[in-house]
Amino acid sequence: MMDIDKEPKIKAPLSEDDRKKAFIEKLVRDATCAEDLFATRAEAHWLDEPDFQNAYAAAENISVWGSKIRWRVYTLVKSAQAAARLNGNFVECGANRGGTAMAVLTYVSPAAFDNRKFFLFDTFNGLVEEQLSEAERKLKHDNMLYPPVVEIVRQTFAPYNFVSIVQGAVPESLIHYDGQPVAYLHIDMNVVLPEVAALRFFWPLLLPGAPVIFDDYGFPRHSAQRIALDELAKELGTQIMMLPTGQGLLWKMD
Ligand SMILES: C[S@@+](CC[C@H](N)C(=O)[O-])C[C@H]1O[C@@H](n2cnc3c(N)ncnc32)[C@H](O)[C@@H]1O
């Protein structure tokens, strides 16, 4: 007869709630990165890399983000690094103070812009009231008020003559684009109408292999953007992949 103490102990299966709790406890205990929209135990080796740290510090230094967004910035700088192999301009629609653009140009290095421009489109004065849906108007009044920053941005980027600052509302301001092929496109305007218009405008100019990153794509309060951008992607014969950061990523294939 088996000694009762030596009998194998069969664990009762965890309830869904307990399983979730145990998972979250382990995640919080072992997280390498827990900020912005997600936490992860993935080995985020790049958090300690000086090149990433310099790029992030340069961006943070000129921004008022209010919280850490390192994985989002990592997505941008690595996409930009790949894009720098293509012969085309870099473009950001929704630059605000220039934080994410600064991270990108620091990471890929100013030398990568010897034969290309980096276009920064923004009103530099916040959202455009007439472009907002009812829901977007409410969001704006809750937390999306942007003070005028164009003079600060001009000063920030004065040392970089390859940066073209275009003040005005997208899509009207896109007539100031120089028409050259695009290697990298970052869209971060928090509003459906100009985001969709920007993708439609730049689509034929995007080089094969060029990444397009949508900052707000997976954010719970911006589902209208995801739906509208997905519709346009479908019309263009492509699709957008959602990242755990909330960003949407699309690679132009041909
Ligand atoms: C979330 S911020 C961009 C953040 C920026 N990428 C950074 O690195 O901090 C959104 C920006 O979109 C701009 N914006 C919103 N609607 C716009 C439009 N129709 N045309 C141009 N800029 C617009 C706002 O002025 C604001 O600066």
The ligand as a Gaussian input file, in Angstrom:
#p B3LYP/6-31G(d) Opt

LIG

0 1
 C       -0.169000      63.073000     -30.571000
 S        0.422000      64.547000     -31.268000
 C        1.822000      64.034000     -32.152000
 C        2.943000      63.576000     -31.226000
 C        4.305000      63.535000     -31.875000
 N        4.426000      62.499000     -32.874000
 C        5.406000      63.403000     -30.846000
 O        6.450000      62.892000     -31.153000
 O        5.231000      63.864000     -29.719000
 C       -0.772000      64.858000     -32.496000
 C       -0.453000      66.070000     -33.354000
 O       -1.303000      66.031000     -34.511000
 C       -1.518000      67.358000     -34.909000
 N       -2.672000      67.386000     -35.800000
 C       -3.942000      66.990000     -35.557000
 N       -4.715000      67.145000     -36.646000
 C       -3.909000      67.640000     -37.619000
 C       -4.114000      67.996000     -38.978000
 N       -5.289000      67.890000     -39.572000
 N       -3.067000      68.445000     -39.683000
 C       -1.845000      68.568000     -39.112000
 N       -1.591000      68.248000     -37.831000
 C       -2.610000      67.790000     -37.098000
 C       -1.700000      68.118000     -33.599000
 O       -1.450000      69.471000     -33.756000
 C       -0.689000      67.403000     -32.699000
 O        0.515000      68.116000     -32.653000

